[in-house]
Amino acid sequence: MKRAWARFPIIGGMTPIQPLPRLARLLGIKSLWIKRDDLTGLAFGGNKLRKLEYLIGEALEEGCDLVLTGGSPQSNHARLTTAVANKAGLEIWLFFAGSKMGLQQGNLLLNQIMGAEMTLTGVYGSKALLRVMEEKADEARKAGRKPYVIPVGGSTPAGDYGYFRAWQELEKQCGSCQLAPFDEIYVAVGTGGTLAGLLAGILLHSQETDLMGISVWKKREPLQSDIHTCTTHLLKWMGEGEVTVSMDKIKLFDQYIGKKYGVPSQSGNEAIRLLAQTEGIFVDPVYTGKALAGLINRARQGLLKEKHVLFWHTGGTPALFTHHESLLDEK
């Protein structure tokens, strides 16, 4: 298994799985649990730390001294990459899409506090942003540096492997708690790497669980293609290239995106309030709130009455402060 051992430890133990009894009763769900990857422990937590354990592990193994990554100015991935790079003693350069930084709040504020070097590129899209980062990495090499480039979202085989390990963690937790395998697991989906890691776990462990991916960015067809590609590359990286990547265990939904990526939706904001007011847990308006909205809508259609369901909280809570006005406006 290639470089499975190249890990920079960040997450101290397993993140909790907790029941949501009040929300389950309110929505008519047989059994509802939450996996708390918002509690991964560094810089407000989030799912990207699982990827970054292996990405930064790989960077350190290769002797790198500089990390380059990017996204939107409010990227959760950028915030957590900055935090992990700081902890590992690596310099961090962030490259943001677009022509405006926007509100000095949330993740942008946290990156400033952590001392990241930030550049507004004026380009749009993950591929264009990656080209900018690779150009800057080439310049750094010529200056004698050893850069390590992480694509938007950290969706490389090394990064996605973090969520294969997360699947193994969940299986272990369910066994120790004597929990039956979940019928459905709901996850917010951006670049698709998190879902690819979970799918690899299902394929290699022959589970009957359905992964319910709630897109916050892309339409269903291109997203499905991205996840298939990520899973294929991950399995080959792991030495499991003979495994057939079947998408039968994934159901993707693109009707909860709202106006566009990064803009809160009415149903997402309702989901934020509902979880906070029943269970005292916060999700965010960009990712997890929209994913929870998908779960809630399916429950209200009566589709989860006999289901044992898990909601995988992937973090992102700093976005609550960036988008506070939309939450107050709908009060």
Legacy VTK file of the C-alpha trace (Angstrom):
# vtk DataFile Version 3.0
C-alpha trace
ASCII
DATASET POLYDATA
POINTS 331 float
0.000 0.000 0.000
1.735 3.139 -1.211
2.748 5.647 1.459
-0.016 4.658 3.859
2.503 5.225 6.627
3.461 8.773 5.555
1.187 10.411 8.114
1.557 13.602 10.134
-0.632 12.886 13.203
-3.138 15.621 13.970
-6.410 14.045 15.095
-6.130 12.648 18.608
-8.246 9.503 18.493
-11.673 8.911 17.008
-14.225 11.660 16.519
-17.483 10.919 18.372
-20.613 9.370 16.939
-23.636 10.628 18.864
-27.380 9.992 18.729
-29.762 12.811 17.755
-32.948 11.625 19.506
-34.909 14.893 19.542
-34.280 15.633 15.873
-35.078 12.007 14.983
-38.439 12.184 16.764
-39.283 15.525 15.185
-38.538 14.224 11.677
-39.942 10.717 12.112
-36.615 8.912 11.589
-36.202 5.473 13.156
-32.597 6.101 14.248
-30.430 9.174 13.623
-26.766 9.627 14.554
-24.056 12.188 13.806
-20.328 11.689 13.168
-18.555 14.722 14.632
-15.719 15.542 12.246
-16.263 19.147 13.277
-14.360 18.035 16.392
-11.130 16.949 14.713
-9.309 19.273 17.054
-7.279 21.914 15.172
-8.315 25.420 14.061
-12.079 24.836 14.520
-11.854 21.313 13.062
-13.322 19.807 9.914
-12.996 16.938 7.473
-9.931 18.323 5.672
-7.747 17.444 8.651
-8.211 13.762 7.814
-6.821 14.452 4.339
-4.085 16.759 5.581
-2.630 14.144 7.907
-1.551 12.255 4.780
-0.930 15.216 2.467
1.398 16.955 4.903
2.844 13.574 5.836
3.751 13.121 2.176
5.187 16.656 1.988
7.418 16.025 4.995
8.496 12.651 3.631
9.570 14.375 0.404
11.564 16.980 2.338
9.395 19.932 1.315
9.628 23.290 3.084
6.739 25.121 1.415
3.058 24.241 0.911
0.880 25.866 -1.753
-2.877 25.446 -1.913
-5.972 27.462 -2.645
-9.697 27.842 -3.010
-12.129 30.646 -2.319
-11.140 33.320 0.232
-13.483 31.560 2.686
-12.129 28.066 1.973
-12.236 25.636 4.897
-9.484 23.651 3.206
-7.222 26.720 3.061
-7.797 27.471 6.755
-6.959 23.948 7.862
-3.969 23.638 5.522
-2.568 26.808 7.079
-3.046 25.381 10.565
-1.416 22.035 9.764
1.461 23.642 7.854
2.122 25.881 10.860
2.104 22.876 13.168
4.506 21.020 10.859
6.845 24.012 10.548
6.205 24.529 6.835
5.684 27.875 5.095
2.206 28.257 3.569
1.133 30.189 0.477
-2.600 30.472 -0.249
-3.993 31.359 -3.681
-7.589 32.509 -3.861
-9.933 32.483 -6.839
-11.662 35.664 -7.961
-10.919 39.363 -7.732
-12.282 40.221 -4.259
-11.301 38.962 -0.823
-14.684 39.860 0.615
-15.617 40.164 4.272
-12.672 39.987 6.691
-14.428 37.347 8.755
-14.604 33.579 9.161
-11.841 31.597 7.451
-10.206 34.662 5.895
-9.802 36.242 9.330
-8.412 32.993 10.753
-5.849 32.698 7.947
-4.708 36.254 8.638
-4.301 35.480 12.333
-2.303 32.330 11.489
0.052 34.327 9.255
-0.605 32.745 5.864
0.720 34.497 2.764
-2.415 35.094 0.685
-2.696 36.009 -3.002
-5.835 36.942 -4.921
-5.312 35.449 -8.389
-8.148 36.888 -10.480
-8.768 33.436 -12.016
-11.790 31.200 -11.521
-12.163 27.442 -11.292
-10.080 24.690 -9.700
-8.043 23.913 -12.833
-7.086 27.549 -13.435
-6.149 27.939 -9.785
-4.005 24.796 -9.921
-2.134 26.180 -12.934
-1.340 29.358 -10.984
-0.097 27.326 -8.019
2.096 25.128 -10.215
3.618 28.221 -11.842
4.409 29.678 -8.414
5.828 26.322 -7.304
8.159 26.338 -10.336
9.349 29.824 -9.371
9.961 28.614 -5.821
12.010 25.641 -7.061
14.197 27.953 -9.123
14.789 29.953 -5.944
15.978 26.816 -4.145
12.758 25.944 -2.308
11.068 22.534 -2.116
7.344 23.199 -2.685
4.421 20.827 -2.263
1.233 21.712 -4.164
-2.144 20.604 -2.810
-5.057 20.939 -5.285
-8.292 22.634 -4.233
-10.011 20.488 -1.607
-7.022 18.193 -1.161
-8.607 15.546 -3.397
-5.557 13.462 -4.286
-5.097 9.757 -3.504
-2.998 10.629 -0.437
-5.697 13.002 0.806
-8.662 10.784 -0.032
-6.981 7.923 1.823
-7.780 9.847 5.009
-11.464 9.105 4.443
-10.842 5.455 3.682
-9.306 5.365 7.152
-12.326 7.301 8.450
-14.566 4.517 7.144
-12.473 1.972 9.051
-12.800 4.165 12.142
-16.585 4.255 11.815
-16.762 0.473 11.452
-14.695 0.063 14.610
-16.903 2.500 16.530
-20.094 0.758 15.411
-18.648 -2.559 16.517
-17.645 -1.292 19.957
-21.049 0.402 20.439
-22.922 -2.631 19.052
-24.495 -0.436 16.396
-25.832 -2.068 13.250
-24.389 -0.795 9.954
-26.127 2.377 8.859
-28.661 2.179 6.038
-27.794 5.659 4.775
-24.942 8.091 5.438
-25.438 11.745 4.462
-22.365 13.781 3.480
-21.860 17.255 1.986
-19.926 16.975 -1.295
-17.658 19.583 -2.890
-14.724 18.160 -4.860
-15.784 14.572 -4.084
-12.653 13.295 -2.328
-14.351 12.634 1.010
-17.041 10.562 -0.661
-14.413 8.725 -2.733
-12.598 7.639 0.424
-15.829 6.427 2.017
-16.812 4.588 -1.172
-13.440 2.820 -1.210
-14.198 1.664 2.327
-17.585 0.291 1.316
-16.163 -1.484 -1.748
-13.322 -3.131 0.179
-15.423 -4.011 3.226
-18.537 -5.203 1.332
-20.944 -2.978 3.248
-24.590 -2.478 2.258
-24.670 1.167 3.360
-25.817 3.798 0.837
-23.809 7.018 0.644
-26.119 10.004 0.175
-23.991 12.785 -1.288
-25.503 16.263 -1.119
-23.715 18.458 -3.631
-22.960 22.040 -2.646
-21.231 22.934 -5.905
-21.508 20.726 -8.993
-24.351 19.145 -10.906
-24.885 15.430 -10.390
-23.409 14.046 -13.637
-19.969 15.740 -13.528
-19.769 15.122 -9.784
-20.438 11.412 -10.256
-17.650 11.285 -12.837
-15.264 13.074 -10.458
-16.025 10.674 -7.613
-15.544 7.639 -9.867
-12.171 9.010 -10.997
-11.044 9.851 -7.451
-12.057 6.404 -6.180
-10.300 4.633 -9.056
-7.070 6.570 -8.449
-7.281 5.977 -4.697
-7.712 2.216 -5.032
-4.764 2.019 -7.446
-2.654 4.116 -5.047
-3.583 1.656 -2.282
-2.596 -1.341 -4.391
-6.236 -2.371 -4.873
-6.468 -1.528 -8.563
-8.254 -4.778 -9.425
-11.360 -3.684 -7.486
-14.210 -2.595 -9.773
-15.493 0.877 -8.870
-19.257 0.523 -8.781
-21.296 3.665 -8.134
-24.355 1.671 -7.044
-23.829 2.562 -3.375
-23.800 6.325 -4.037
-26.843 8.519 -4.541
-26.104 12.132 -5.447
-28.429 15.112 -5.036
-27.833 18.517 -6.619
-31.136 20.239 -5.779
-29.882 21.661 -2.461
-27.095 23.856 -3.882
-29.346 26.912 -3.879
-28.361 29.945 -5.949
-24.737 28.849 -6.239
-21.743 27.581 -4.290
-20.915 29.658 -1.239
-24.310 31.351 -1.026
-26.570 30.270 1.866
-29.952 28.748 1.028
-33.242 29.096 2.874
-33.506 25.340 3.464
-29.889 25.207 4.669
-30.451 28.034 7.123
-33.594 26.308 8.401
-31.539 23.136 8.930
-28.919 25.106 10.895
-31.582 26.403 13.279
-33.364 23.075 13.594
-30.252 21.154 14.648
-29.105 23.933 16.994
-32.531 24.196 18.628
-33.020 20.444 19.095
-29.517 19.123 19.752
-27.259 22.137 20.453
-24.954 21.361 17.502
-24.042 23.854 14.785
-23.669 23.195 11.069
-22.685 25.822 8.505
-24.491 27.637 5.646
-22.133 26.572 2.814
-21.644 22.816 3.266
-23.156 20.945 6.194
-26.328 23.040 6.488
-27.225 22.221 2.875
-26.400 18.528 3.418
-28.610 18.443 6.502
-31.365 20.162 4.495
-31.249 17.224 2.083
-31.628 14.746 4.928
-34.497 16.745 6.437
-36.348 16.955 3.127
-36.121 13.204 2.594
-37.329 12.590 6.140
-40.337 14.868 5.614
-41.182 12.828 2.521
-41.428 9.775 4.782
-38.371 8.092 3.238
-36.486 7.561 6.509
-39.200 6.088 8.754
-37.521 2.689 8.914
-33.948 3.821 8.336
-30.853 3.741 10.555
-29.212 7.011 9.438
-25.881 8.782 10.000
-25.184 12.431 9.256
-21.438 12.972 8.752
-20.614 16.451 10.045
-17.656 17.653 7.970
-17.162 20.963 9.802
-17.095 24.477 8.347
-18.562 26.311 11.329
-16.486 29.538 10.808
-18.814 30.243 7.855
-21.593 30.959 10.366
-19.859 34.239 11.162
-19.171 35.130 7.541
-22.841 34.673 6.637
-24.390 35.966 9.851
-26.562 38.495 8.006
-28.435 35.828 6.028
-29.171 33.947 9.234
-30.411 37.085 10.984
-32.502 38.206 7.992
-34.509 34.962 8.046
-35.124 34.980 11.778
LINES 1 332
331 0 1 2 3 4 5 6 7 8 9 10 11 12 13 14 15 16 17 18 19 20 21 22 23 24 25 26 27 28 29 30 31 32 33 34 35 36 37 38 39 40 41 42 43 44 45 46 47 48 49 50 51 52 53 54 55 56 57 58 59 60 61 62 63 64 65 66 67 68 69 70 71 72 73 74 75 76 77 78 79 80 81 82 83 84 85 86 87 88 89 90 91 92 93 94 95 96 97 98 99 100 101 102 103 104 105 106 107 108 109 110 111 112 113 114 115 116 117 118 119 120 121 122 123 124 125 126 127 128 129 130 131 132 133 134 135 136 137 138 139 140 141 142 143 144 145 146 147 148 149 150 151 152 153 154 155 156 157 158 159 160 161 162 163 164 165 166 167 168 169 170 171 172 173 174 175 176 177 178 179 180 181 182 183 184 185 186 187 188 189 190 191 192 193 194 195 196 197 198 199 200 201 202 203 204 205 206 207 208 209 210 211 212 213 214 215 216 217 218 219 220 221 222 223 224 225 226 227 228 229 230 231 232 233 234 235 236 237 238 239 240 241 242 243 244 245 246 247 248 249 250 251 252 253 254 255 256 257 258 259 260 261 262 263 264 265 266 267 268 269 270 271 272 273 274 275 276 277 278 279 280 281 282 283 284 285 286 287 288 289 290 291 292 293 294 295 296 297 298 299 300 301 302 303 304 305 306 307 308 309 310 311 312 313 314 315 316 317 318 319 320 321 322 323 324 325 326 327 328 329 330
